[in-house]
Amino acid sequence: MGDESLETYRNPFHANHLYLRLTEEEADSLSPACFAELSEKHGLPLQVMAFSDAKRITSLLQRSGFELKRRCYEVQVSSSDLLVHVSKGIPPLSFTNKDSSAYFACAELLYHYYRDTHAAINPLTASLSEFMEALPAEVFYDGLSDRPTSASFIEGNEIAYLCSFDPAGFPAFARSLLADLFDRYDQITFEADDTDWAATAVRDMFLTKNDRSFDTYVYLNQPCRVW
């Protein structure tokens, strides 16, 4: 099968790569050479996301010269899964929403954090204003309103984004955030990339039973082994 049959798309937030969608059925008929041809044709690195248990896809990617860059864990937990004690308001967190100066400061903090944690995988190419358009309307934060140190953007019971430039103070922020969310919801959800230290720190506060991950592979069109 040639590269003309592959489904490709672009991500405006990460415009430096060409993204591919692969099915398990396609993985059985594709050859490593098609990825080199596709990358050369578009002049871009290739990026594929696949679940860790999609063995036919991940096997093809690994033998075709793709490099595993990130694992993303989808977490759904309740307070009974906590491994740490949490207390609402200790420390007290501030809350704001869109159209406030504090919200903008939190969005700017997240923008820099997101840019840093994605730089080694696929650099962020969106502007701050474009980035902000995709953010939820509600955010909890720690620190001054014009200089937050940690922040969490919330959408219902989902922690959509976490960011911090205060590793020492972040655990206390996270425990207070979790206490507030469990006061509202029986369960909360979030994603934890292994390249994102803040989200990983929150994941480590729970007894999680799901080791399945959504993995990011990148192909830089370098010579590869054909097995």
C-alpha positions as a printed Julia matrix, in Angstrom:
227×3 Matrix{Float64}:
   0.0    0.0    0.0
   1.37   3.44  -0.91
   1.18   6.66   1.07
  -1.63   8.03  -1.15
  -4.18   6.0    0.82
  -3.16   7.31   4.24
  -5.36   9.82   6.05
  -3.39  12.94   6.97
  -4.3   16.14   8.79
  -2.68  19.24  10.26
  -2.84  20.71  13.77
  -2.76  24.53  13.72
  -1.34  24.55  17.26
   1.57  22.35  16.12
   2.01  23.15  12.44
   5.53  21.76  12.04
   4.4   18.13  11.66
   2.11  16.2    9.34
  -0.28  14.01  11.36
  -1.42  10.55  10.29
  -4.38   8.4   11.28
  -3.71   4.68  11.08
  -6.0    1.71  11.58
  -5.0   -1.76  12.68
  -6.04  -3.07   9.25
  -3.74  -0.59   7.48
  -0.87  -1.57   9.75
  -0.92  -5.07   8.28
  -0.34  -3.85   4.71
   1.92  -0.8    5.06
   5.67  -0.93   4.58
   8.26   1.26   6.36
   9.24   2.79   3.02
   5.88   4.56   2.64
   6.6    6.8    5.64
   9.9    7.97   4.18
   8.14   8.74   0.89
   5.36  10.64   2.65
   7.75  12.68   4.77
   9.88  13.57   1.74
   6.8   14.44  -0.31
   5.54  16.99   2.25
   8.92  18.03   3.66
   7.68  17.52   7.22
   8.21  15.13  10.13
   5.31  12.71  10.65
   3.35  12.31  13.87
   1.04   9.45  14.86
  -0.99   8.9   18.01
  -1.91   5.35  18.97
  -3.13   3.52  22.05
  -0.42   1.45  23.71
  -2.48  -1.73  23.29
  -2.85  -1.22  19.51
   0.03  -3.64  19.0
  -0.17  -3.92  15.21
   0.11  -0.15  14.83
   2.83   0.37  17.43
   4.86  -2.52  16.02
   4.71  -0.98  12.54
   5.73   2.45  13.86
   8.66   1.08  15.85
  10.1   -0.91  12.96
   9.56   2.01  10.56
  11.79   4.46  12.39
   9.22   6.31  14.49
  10.34   7.37  17.96
   8.06   7.18  20.99
   7.97  10.73  22.35
   5.14  10.78  24.89
   2.67   8.63  26.79
  -0.65  10.17  27.78
  -2.71   8.51  30.53
  -6.45   9.1   30.71
  -7.37   9.23  34.4
 -10.82   8.88  35.95
 -10.77   8.77  39.75
 -12.84   9.3   42.88
 -11.83  10.46  46.34
 -11.54   6.82  47.46
  -8.59   6.46  45.08
  -6.56   9.18  46.8
  -3.18   8.27  48.28
  -2.79  11.65  50.0
  -4.88  13.7   52.39
  -6.61  16.68  50.79
  -8.14  19.69  52.54
 -10.34  22.28  50.9
  -8.91  25.76  51.28
  -5.49  24.65  52.57
  -3.95  26.61  50.99
  -6.83  28.85  49.86
  -7.1   29.04  46.09
  -8.42  31.9   44.0
 -11.02  31.4   41.29
 -11.7   33.44  38.18
 -13.18  33.17  34.72
 -12.85  34.73  31.3
 -12.64  38.48  30.78
 -10.69  39.08  33.99
  -7.08  40.21  34.19
  -6.34  37.24  36.48
  -7.68  34.86  33.82
  -5.34  36.38  31.24
  -2.39  36.01  33.62
  -3.27  32.33  34.18
  -3.65  31.76  30.43
  -0.25  33.33  29.83
   1.27  31.08  32.51
  -0.29  28.03  30.87
   0.87  29.13  27.42
   4.51  29.23  28.54
   4.18  25.95  30.46
   2.5   24.18  27.54
   5.11  25.54  25.14
   7.93  24.26  27.35
   6.46  20.78  27.89
   5.78  20.29  24.15
   9.01  21.75  22.77
  10.83  18.41  22.51
   7.88  16.67  20.84
   6.32  19.17  18.42
   6.79  22.89  19.16
   3.77  25.09  19.79
   3.11  27.34  16.78
  -0.1   29.08  17.92
  -0.07  32.62  19.27
  -1.25  33.38  22.81
  -4.55  34.76  21.55
  -5.17  31.66  19.41
  -4.22  29.42  22.32
  -6.63  31.21  24.66
  -9.58  30.59  22.35
  -9.37  26.87  23.15
  -9.27  27.23  26.94
 -12.16  26.54  29.33
 -13.77  29.57  30.98
 -12.97  28.69  34.62
  -9.61  28.56  36.37
  -8.3   28.03  39.9
  -4.94  29.58  40.7
  -2.41  30.18  43.45
  -0.32  33.31  43.93
  -1.05  36.91  43.04
  -3.75  37.72  40.48
  -1.18  39.29  38.16
   1.54  36.71  38.89
  -0.02  33.28  39.49
   2.41  30.48  40.3
   0.12  27.5   39.58
  -3.17  27.24  37.72
  -5.77  24.7   36.68
  -8.35  25.26  33.95
 -11.56  23.39  34.74
 -14.44  22.22  32.56
 -17.11  20.57  34.69
 -15.48  17.66  36.5
 -12.5   17.64  34.12
  -9.12  19.15  34.89
  -8.5   20.32  31.34
  -5.07  21.9   31.92
  -2.57  22.16  34.74
   0.47  24.41  34.86
   3.01  25.6   37.38
   6.45  27.12  37.65
   6.55  26.39  41.38
   7.49  22.72  41.89
   7.89  23.18  45.65
   4.45  24.74  46.14
   2.56  22.75  43.53
   1.68  19.68  45.67
  -0.18  21.86  48.18
  -1.97  23.63  45.33
  -2.96  20.28  43.81
  -4.3   18.88  47.1
  -6.45  21.96  47.68
  -7.69  21.79  44.08
  -8.65  18.13  44.41
 -10.48  18.77  47.68
 -12.53  21.51  46.02
 -13.37  19.34  43.0
 -14.37  16.32  45.09
 -16.59  18.62  47.1
 -18.5   19.19  43.86
 -18.17  15.89  41.98
 -18.02  12.18  42.8
 -15.46  11.6   40.06
 -12.96  13.76  38.22
 -11.09  13.18  34.97
  -7.85  14.46  33.51
  -5.04  13.52  31.15
  -1.48  13.09  32.38
   1.34  13.18  29.84
   4.62  11.71  31.02
   6.29  14.87  29.68
   4.07  17.05  31.91
   5.46  17.02  35.45
   2.46  18.81  37.01
  -0.17  16.44  35.61
   2.06  13.47  36.48
   2.35  14.74  40.07
  -1.45  14.79  40.35
  -1.73  11.31  38.81
   0.75  10.06  41.43
  -1.63  11.24  44.17
  -4.03   8.44  43.2
  -4.09   4.67  43.11
  -4.73   4.24  39.38
  -5.5    0.91  37.82
  -5.31   1.79  34.11
  -1.86   1.59  32.55
  -3.21   1.97  29.0
  -1.8    5.11  27.4
  -2.33   7.17  24.26
   1.14   7.43  22.79
   2.76   9.95  20.47
   5.24   8.74  17.85
   7.31  11.03  15.63
   9.15  10.18  12.41
  12.02  12.49  11.45
  12.88  10.76   8.15
  16.12   9.28   9.4
  17.5    5.93   8.21
  15.62   3.11   9.86
  15.98  -0.62  10.28
  13.58  -2.82   8.37
  12.85  -5.88  10.44
